Amino acid sequence: FLYRHLAACFKLPLSRIRVIQPFIGGGFGGTKNDSLAGDFCAVLLSKITGKPVKYVESMEEELMTSRRRHSMIVYSKMGVDKDGILMAIQHRVIADGGGYTAVGPLSIYLAGFATTLPYKLPNFKYDAYRVFTNNPMGAAMRGHGITHTRFAAEIQMEMIAEELGIDPVEMRMRNAIDNPKPGEVYETINKVTLKTCGIKEAIRRVSQDPIWRDRDKVPRKEGNISWGVGLSGTSYLGGARQLGHQSCAAIVRVCEDGTVNLVTGATDCGQGSDTVLCMIAAEELGVRLENIDIKRVDTAYTPVDPGSYGSRVTILAGQATQKAAREAKKQLLEAAAKTWQVKPEDVEIKDGQVWVKSDPQKSMPFNRLARIACYSGTGAVILGTGYSSYGLEPLDLTTGIGNGGTSYSFTAQSARVVVDMETGKITVTDFTIASDCGRLLSPITAEGQIEGASVQGLGQTLYEDFIMDRGKTLNPTFLDYKMPLSTDVPNIRLIDIVTNDPDGPFGAKEAAEGGIVSPPPAVVSAIHDATGVWFTELPITPEKVVKALKEKGEP
């Protein structure tokens, strides 16, 4: 977004704008939404003074003025038959958009679009109102839009299961979408298409984990302390899009010493996508990972990219990298085939070695082949380019019909909590999370993403809350704006559900955002299990717990 916005603001051609990306530790909210005031202020002041300008906000300024997740009121109505089979869902959403539009229409779209996942649903209705207020602007944050309505639907499903006397696992298994067979596609009522869906397997695996399986074998109450266990089943989209330009591009250049330059406009903002893209390039080329050098994003040299949002980088930039690496490899295979007088398809490249399949004695290291290809007399540059816009459909923000992403991840989660019935303090001790992220390309990176997202989900369930007074933020410091500390993080056990999506690079799907959607309903369900009270407003503070227990008549 930024370099296009700067060009428009200062009435300059794009060739006169250069944005160089530094290393970024994280970009979960305001830093990911369009362009910020600081971007323009720094450029304007530099233009006026003729000097370099650095713009830095204090934490107070950041918390008071930056864009934040939409606050929403969700009215939910759910219809089931006597066996607990879902027949219809109706959601009415009122969202606080602040004073400006920003990406608000997309936020509202996503909150409704995701209603039809991860359960089979023959009928649904969705009405939404995004209200302009004097509060800071509502925009995108991790789990964009989907966290709100998925929370409401999950809690209501739990309430219905309790009313009907149906086990929560059984309730979900009766309604969960089946994993399509290879070559088949499942289509929801709003024409979201799934080629893989691991929600049933995820629910099954979580239900077999000791947290859920042995929930009735451990003490439930001792003095003022009460224990509870809860469950949730959720989904998220990968390869999300907005309106306008959406495709990703990549360039792979093989140097004459066998090292490889990977150039892409896709930004690593802390999620580890640079590592994953390098792994994809290395696997396709048949070289070692340490031979791949990815260049920092620089709009003067790297391909234009819409941005890192909506869990799109691994899927779309990954596909572009695959195509670029395959094109470069094709040139190398032709050079090797010419050297050995064989057909290109008879040449294999793997682990930095090159050989003839039918005559393995004919072999050479990859760096020698690179030198031959580059110095063959033609002066050839071994360069591959790749583009990906797979599955990118125009968004229908009015009806919500069609795919909001290229593929979809699924998560089931259990949570165990301890509630002090006297003080209202809630401690989350354990999470078990089963995630269908397709095929994990970098398991350690995916693990960090899922665990981090789950802790953020814990934060919005129990801690994080802006206190507002006529548009003014009253708690703009970390002294008053509570977030989970390391001591608040529960024991987390991860379970990988591998579905090998046919449209992702090597079968991958998103792993960065889905993990934030499942903790709120799982934790709230566990709190209900411990206290007998349903909480429908987040965050759930000790004060709210004590008040609810008094209203319930607890001593």
C-alpha positions in Angstrom: 0.0 0.0 0.0 2.5 2.5 1.2 4.5 3.5 -1.9 1.3 3.9 -3.9 -0.2 6.0 -1.2 2.9 8.2 -1.0 3.0 8.6 -4.7 -0.7 9.7 -4.8 -0.3 12.0 -1.7 2.8 13.9 -3.0 1.8 13.7 -6.7 4.9 11.8 -7.7 5.4 8.9 -10.2 5.9 5.5 -8.6 9.5 5.5 -10.0 10.3 8.4 -7.7 9.1 6.5 -4.5 11.3 4.0 -2.9 10.4 2.0 0.2 13.0 -0.2 1.8 11.7 -2.7 4.4 13.6 -3.1 7.6 13.4 -6.2 9.8 10.0 -6.2 11.5 9.2 -8.0 14.8 5.5 -8.2 14.4 2.6 -6.6 12.6 -0.7 -7.8 14.2 -2.9 -4.7 14.0 -2.4 -1.0 13.2 0.9 -1.5 11.3 -0.9 -3.7 8.8 -3.7 -1.4 7.9 -3.2 0.7 4.7 -0.7 3.5 5.5 -0.4 5.4 8.8 -0.1 9.1 9.6 3.5 8.7 10.6 4.4 7.5 7.1 3.2 10.8 5.6 4.5 12.9 8.4 8.0 11.6 8.1 8.1 12.1 4.4 6.6 15.6 4.6 9.0 16.8 7.3 11.9 15.3 5.4 10.8 17.1 2.2 10.4 20.4 4.1 13.7 20.2 6.0 15.8 18.4 3.4 17.0 16.1 6.2 16.3 12.5 7.2 13.4 12.3 9.6 12.5 9.4 11.9 9.0 9.3 13.3 8.5 7.4 16.6 5.3 7.2 18.6 5.3 6.6 22.3 3.3 3.6 23.6 0.6 6.0 24.9 0.3 7.6 21.5 0.2 4.2 19.8 -2.5 2.9 22.0 -4.6 6.0 21.8 -4.4 6.7 18.1 -3.7 3.5 16.2 -6.3 1.4 14.4 -7.7 -1.4 16.4 -9.9 -4.5 16.1 -13.6 -3.6 15.6 -15.7 -3.7 18.8 -18.8 -5.6 17.9 -22.2 -6.5 19.4 -23.3 -9.8 17.8 -26.9 -11.0 18.1 -27.1 -14.7 17.2 -30.0 -17.0 16.6 -29.4 -20.6 15.8 -31.9 -23.3 14.8 -31.4 -27.0 15.2 -33.6 -30.1 15.0 -34.2 -32.5 18.0 -30.9 -34.3 17.2 -28.8 -31.2 17.3 -28.4 -30.9 13.5 -27.9 -27.3 12.5 -30.7 -25.9 10.3 -30.1 -22.2 10.3 -28.0 -19.4 11.8 -28.9 -15.7 11.9 -26.4 -13.0 12.9 -26.9 -9.3 13.3 -23.7 -7.4 13.9 -23.3 -3.8 15.1 -19.6 -2.7 14.8 -17.8 0.4 16.1 -15.9 1.7 13.1 -14.5 4.9 14.6 -14.4 8.0 12.5 -13.3 6.6 9.2 -14.0 3.8 6.7 -10.5 2.2 6.2 -10.9 -1.5 5.7 -14.3 -1.5 7.5 -16.3 -3.0 4.6 -13.9 -6.0 4.5 -14.1 -6.4 8.3 -17.9 -6.6 8.1 -17.8 -8.9 5.1 -15.5 -11.4 6.8 -17.6 -11.5 10.0 -20.6 -12.8 7.9 -18.8 -14.7 5.2 -17.3 -17.1 7.8 -20.6 -18.0 9.3 -20.9 -21.1 7.1 -17.7 -22.7 8.4 -16.7 -25.1 9.8 -20.2 -26.8 10.1 -22.7 -27.9 7.5 -25.3 -25.2 7.3 -28.3 -25.2 4.9 -29.6 -21.7 5.8 -28.1 -18.5 7.1 -28.9 -14.8 7.3 -26.5 -12.0 8.1 -27.1 -8.3 8.7 -24.4 -5.9 9.7 -24.1 -2.2 10.6 -20.8 -0.4 10.9 -21.4 2.7 12.9 -19.3 5.8 12.7 -18.3 7.0 16.2 -15.8 9.4 17.9 -13.6 6.4 18.9 -10.3 5.5 17.2 -10.7 3.8 13.8 -11.8 0.2 13.7 -9.7 -1.9 11.2 -8.0 -5.2 10.8 -6.2 -7.3 13.5 -5.1 -10.9 13.6 -8.2 -13.1 13.0 -9.8 -10.2 11.1 -13.6 -10.1 11.5 -14.0 -13.8 12.0 -13.2 -14.0 15.8 -16.4 -12.2 16.7 -19.1 -14.2 15.0 -17.3 -17.5 15.4 -17.2 -16.8 19.2 -20.9 -16.1 19.3 -21.8 -19.2 17.2 -19.6 -21.6 19.2 -21.0 -20.5 22.6 -24.5 -20.7 21.3 -23.8 -24.2 20.0 -22.6 -25.1 23.5 -25.7 -23.7 25.1 -27.9 -25.7 22.7 -26.0 -28.9 23.3 -26.4 -28.4 27.1 -30.2 -27.8 26.6 -30.6 -31.0 24.5 -28.3 -33.1 26.6 -25.9 -33.8 23.8 -22.2 -34.1 24.4 -20.4 -31.1 23.0 -18.0 -33.3 21.0 -20.9 -35.3 19.5 -22.8 -32.1 18.7 -19.9 -30.8 16.7 -19.2 -34.1 15.0 -22.8 -34.4 13.8 -22.5 -31.0 12.1 -18.8 -30.8 11.1 -18.0 -30.7 7.3 -16.4 -33.9 6.1 -13.0 -33.8 4.4 -13.6 -34.0 0.7 -12.2 -37.0 -1.1 -9.2 -36.3 -3.5 -10.6 -34.5 -6.6 -13.9 -33.6 -4.9 -15.0 -30.2 -3.7 -17.4 -29.2 -0.9 -19.4 -26.1 -1.4 -21.1 -24.1 1.3 -24.5 -22.4 0.9 -22.6 -19.1 0.2 -20.4 -20.9 -2.4 -17.2 -21.2 -0.4 -15.3 -24.1 -1.9 -13.2 -26.6 0.2 -10.9 -29.1 -1.2 -9.6 -30.2 2.2 -11.2 -29.9 5.6 -9.7 -31.5 8.8 -12.2 -30.2 11.3 -13.6 -33.6 12.1 -10.2 -35.2 12.7 -9.2 -32.2 14.7 -12.2 -32.5 17.0 -11.6 -36.2 17.3 -8.0 -35.8 18.3 -8.7 -33.1 20.8 -11.5 -35.2 22.4 -9.0 -38.1 22.8 -6.5 -35.8 24.6 -6.3 -36.2 28.4 -7.6 -32.7 29.0 -11.0 -33.6 27.6 -11.0 -37.4 27.9 -10.2 -37.4 31.6 -12.2 -34.3 32.6 -14.6 -36.3 34.8 -11.7 -38.2 36.5 -10.2 -35.2 38.3 -11.7 -33.1 41.2 -14.1 -30.4 40.0 -14.2 -28.3 43.1 -12.2 -27.9 46.3 -13.1 -25.1 48.7 -13.3 -21.9 46.7 -11.5 -23.4 43.8 -13.4 -24.8 40.8 -12.0 -26.5 37.7 -13.5 -26.6 34.2 -12.8 -27.8 30.7 -14.1 -26.4 27.4 -14.0 -27.1 23.7 -14.3 -25.2 20.4 -14.2 -25.8 16.7 -13.3 -22.9 14.3 -12.0 -22.0 10.9 -10.0 -19.3 9.1 -9.1 -18.4 5.5 -5.8 -18.2 3.8 -4.9 -16.2 0.7 -7.4 -13.5 1.6 -7.9 -10.7 -0.7 -9.3 -7.1 -0.9 -10.4 -5.2 -4.0 -7.9 -4.4 -6.7 -4.4 -5.8 -7.3 -4.0 -9.2 -5.5 -1.3 -11.3 -7.2 2.1 -12.1 -5.9 5.4 -12.4 -7.9 8.8 -13.8 -7.3 12.2 -13.9 -9.1 14.8 -16.6 -8.7 18.3 -16.0 -10.0 21.0 -18.7 -9.9 24.4 -17.2 -9.6 27.5 -18.8 -11.3 28.8 -20.1 -8.0 25.6 -22.1 -7.3 24.1 -19.7 -4.8 20.6 -18.4 -5.4 19.0 -15.0 -5.0 15.3 -15.0 -4.2 13.5 -11.7 -4.8 9.9 -11.1 -3.9 7.7 -8.2 -2.8 6.1 -10.3 0.0 7.0 -8.9 3.4 8.1 -10.9 6.4 6.6 -8.9 9.3 7.7 -11.4 11.9 5.7 -14.5 10.8 8.7 -16.3 9.3 7.6 -16.2 5.7 11.2 -15.5 4.5 12.3 -18.8 5.9 9.3 -20.7 4.3 9.9 -19.1 0.9 13.5 -20.0 1.0 12.6 -23.6 1.8 10.2 -23.7 -1.1 12.9 -22.4 -3.5 15.5 -24.8 -2.2 13.1 -27.8 -2.5 12.1 -26.9 -6.0 15.7 -26.3 -7.2 17.2 -29.3 -5.4 19.7 -27.3 -3.4 20.5 -26.8 0.2 18.6 -24.2 2.2 21.8 -22.3 3.1 22.4 -21.6 -0.6 19.3 -19.5 -0.8 19.6 -15.7 -0.1 16.3 -13.8 0.1 16.6 -10.1 -0.5 14.9 -7.4 1.7 11.8 -5.9 0.1 12.8 -2.7 -1.8 10.3 -1.2 -4.2 13.0 -0.1 -6.5 13.9 -3.7 -7.3 11.4 -6.2 -5.9 8.1 -7.1 -7.6 5.1 -5.1 -6.5 3.0 -7.0 -3.9 -0.3 -6.1 -2.3 1.0 -6.7 1.2 1.2 -9.2 4.0 -2.3 -9.7 5.4 -5.0 -12.3 5.5 -2.5 -15.2 5.8 -1.7 -14.9 2.1 2.1 -15.0 1.9 2.9 -18.7 2.2 0.1 -19.6 -0.2 0.3 -17.0 -2.9 4.0 -15.9 -2.7 4.8 -19.5 -2.1 3.2 -20.5 -5.4 5.0 -17.7 -7.2 8.3 -18.8 -5.7 7.6 -22.4 -6.8 6.9 -21.3 -10.4 10.0 -19.1 -10.5 12.2 -21.8 -9.1 10.8 -24.4 -11.6 11.5 -22.0 -14.5 15.1 -21.5 -13.4 15.5 -25.2 -12.8 14.3 -25.9 -16.3 17.1 -23.9 -17.7 19.7 -25.7 -15.6 18.3 -29.1 -16.6 18.6 -28.1 -20.3 22.3 -27.0 -19.7 23.0 -30.3 -18.0 21.3 -32.3 -20.7 23.3 -30.5 -23.4 26.6 -31.3 -21.5 25.8 -35.0 -21.2 23.9 -35.4 -24.5 20.8 -36.6 -22.8 17.2 -35.4 -22.5 16.4 -32.8 -19.8 13.9 -35.2 -18.2 16.7 -37.7 -17.7 18.5 -35.3 -15.3 17.9 -35.1 -11.6 18.9 -32.4 -9.1 18.7 -33.0 -5.4 20.6 -32.0 -2.3 23.1 -29.9 -4.3 24.0 -32.8 -6.6 23.2 -33.3 -10.3 23.2 -36.7 -12.1 21.7 -38.6 -15.0 19.0 -40.9 -13.9 19.8 -43.7 -16.3 23.6 -43.4 -15.7 24.3 -42.1 -12.2 28.0 -42.2 -12.9 27.5 -39.0 -14.8 27.2 -36.5 -12.0 28.5 -33.1 -10.8 27.9 -30.7 -7.9 25.2 -28.1 -8.4 27.7 -25.2 -8.3 29.6 -26.7 -11.3 26.3 -27.0 -13.3 25.6 -23.3 -12.4 29.0 -22.3 -13.7 28.5 -24.3 -16.9 25.1 -22.8 -17.5 26.2 -19.2 -16.9 29.5 -19.5 -18.8 28.3 -21.7 -21.7 29.2 -19.0 -24.3 25.8 -17.4 -24.5 26.3 -15.4 -21.3 22.9 -16.7 -20.2 21.4 -15.4 -16.9 19.6 -18.3 -15.1 16.5 -16.4 -14.1 13.1 -17.6 -13.3 10.0 -15.6 -12.8 6.7 -16.7 -11.2 3.3 -15.2 -10.5 0.4 -16.3 -8.5 -3.2 -15.2 -8.4 -4.7 -18.6 -8.0 -8.3 -18.7 -6.7 -8.5 -14.9 -6.5 -12.2 -14.1 -7.1 -13.7 -10.6 -7.0 -15.2 -10.0 -3.6 -19.0 -9.6 -3.4 -19.2 -7.4 -0.3 -23.0 -7.2 -0.6 -24.1 -10.8 -0.8 -21.0 -12.5 0.7 -21.2 -15.2 -2.0 -17.9 -16.7 -3.2 -14.5 -17.5 -1.8 -12.9 -15.0 0.6 -9.7 -16.9 0.3 -7.9 -19.5 -1.7 -8.0 -22.2 1.0 -9.2 -22.7 4.6 -7.6 -23.9 7.8 -9.5 -25.5 10.7 -8.8 -25.7 14.4 -10.3 -27.6 17.4 -9.2 -26.7 20.9 -9.7 -27.7 24.5 -8.9 -25.5 27.5 -8.7 -26.2 31.2 -9.3 -23.3 33.7 -9.1 -22.8 37.4 -11.6 -20.3 38.9 -11.4 -18.8 42.4 -15.1 -18.5 43.2 -14.3 -16.0 45.9 -12.1 -13.5 44.1 -13.2 -14.3 40.5 -9.6 -14.9 39.4 -9.4 -17.1 36.3 -6.2 -19.1 35.5 -5.9 -21.0 32.3 -3.7 -24.0 32.9 -3.8 -26.0 29.6 -4.5 -25.7 25.9 -4.7 -28.6 23.5 -4.9 -27.3 19.9 -5.4 -29.5 16.8 -4.8 -27.5 13.6 -5.4 -28.4 10.0 -2.8 -26.2 8.3 -2.4 -28.5 5.3 1.2 -29.8 5.2 3.5 -27.9 7.5 6.5 -26.6 5.5 8.4 -25.3 8.6 7.0 -27.0 11.7 8.9 -24.9 14.2 7.7 -21.7 12.5 4.1 -22.9 12.4 4.3 -24.0 16.1 5.4 -20.5 17.0 2.6 -19.0 15.0 -0.1 -21.2 16.5 1.1 -20.8 20.1 1.5 -17.0 19.7 -2.0 -16.7 18.2 -3.5 -18.8 21.0 -2.0 -16.5 23.6 -3.3 -13.5 21.8 -6.7 -15.2 21.9 -6.3 -15.7 25.6 -5.6 -12.0 25.9 -8.8 -10.9 24.2 -10.7 -13.4 26.3 -9.5 -12.4 29.8 -7.5 -9.2 29.7 -7.5 -6.8 26.8 -10.0 -4.0 26.8 -9.9 -0.3 25.9 -11.8 1.9 28.3 -13.4 4.8 26.4 -15.0 8.0 27.4 -16.5 10.1 24.6 -13.8 9.1 22.2 -10.9 9.3 24.6 -8.9 6.2 25.6 -8.6 6.2 29.4 -6.1 3.3 29.7 -3.3 4.1 27.1 -0.4 2.4 29.0 0.6 -1.1 29.7 0.0 -0.3 33.4 -3.8 -0.1 32.7 -4.2 -1.9 29.4 -3.7 -5.5 30.5 -2.1 -8.2 28.3 -1.1 -11.8 29.1 2.3 -12.1 30.7 4.6 -15.1 30.3 3.4 -16.3 33.6 -0.2 -16.3 32.3 0.6 -18.6 29.4 -0.8 -22.1 29.8 0.8 -25.4 29.0 0.2 -25.7 25.2 0.1 -29.0 23.4 -0.2 -28.9 19.6 -1.5 -31.6 17.3 -0.9 -31.5 13.5 -3.8 -32.5 11.3 -2.2 -33.0 7.8 -4.7 -32.6 4.9 -2.2 -31.7 2.1 -4.2 -29.1 0.2 -3.9 -29.5 -3.5 -3.7 -25.8 -4.2 -1.1 -24.8 -1.6 2.7 -25.0 -2.2 3.6 -28.6 -1.3 0.1 -28.9 0.3 0.4 -26.0 2.7 -2.4 -23.8 4.1 -2.4 -20.8 6.5 -1.0 -21.2 10.0 -0.7 -17.6 11.3 -4.2 -16.5 12.2 -6.6 -19.4 12.7 -5.1 -20.1 16.1 -6.5 -16.8 17.6 -10.1 -17.7 16.8 -10.4 -20.9 18.9 -9.3 -19.8 22.4 -12.2 -17.4 23.3 -15.0 -19.9 22.9 -12.9 -22.8 24.4 -12.0 -20.7 27.5 -15.5 -19.3 28.0 -16.9 -22.8 27.7 -14.4 -24.0 30.4 -15.4 -21.1 32.7 -19.0 -22.1 32.3 -18.1 -25.7 33.2 -16.4 -24.4 36.3 -19.0 -21.9 37.4 -22.2 -22.8 35.8 -22.4 -19.2 34.3 -22.4 -18.3 30.6 -20.4 -15.2 29.8 -21.2 -13.6 26.5 -19.1 -10.4 26.8 -15.3 -10.2 26.6 -13.0 -9.8 28.4 -14.1 -11.8 31.4 -12.6 -10.0 34.3 -12.6 -11.1 38.0 -15.1 -8.3 38.7 -17.5 -9.8 36.1 -17.1 -13.3 37.6 -17.8 -12.2 41.1 -20.9 -10.2 40.0 -22.2 -13.1 38.0 -21.7 -15.6 40.8 -23.6 -13.3 43.2 -26.5 -13.0 40.8 -26.5 -16.8 40.5 -26.7 -17.0 44.3 -23.3 -18.5 44.9 -22.1 -17.9 48.5 
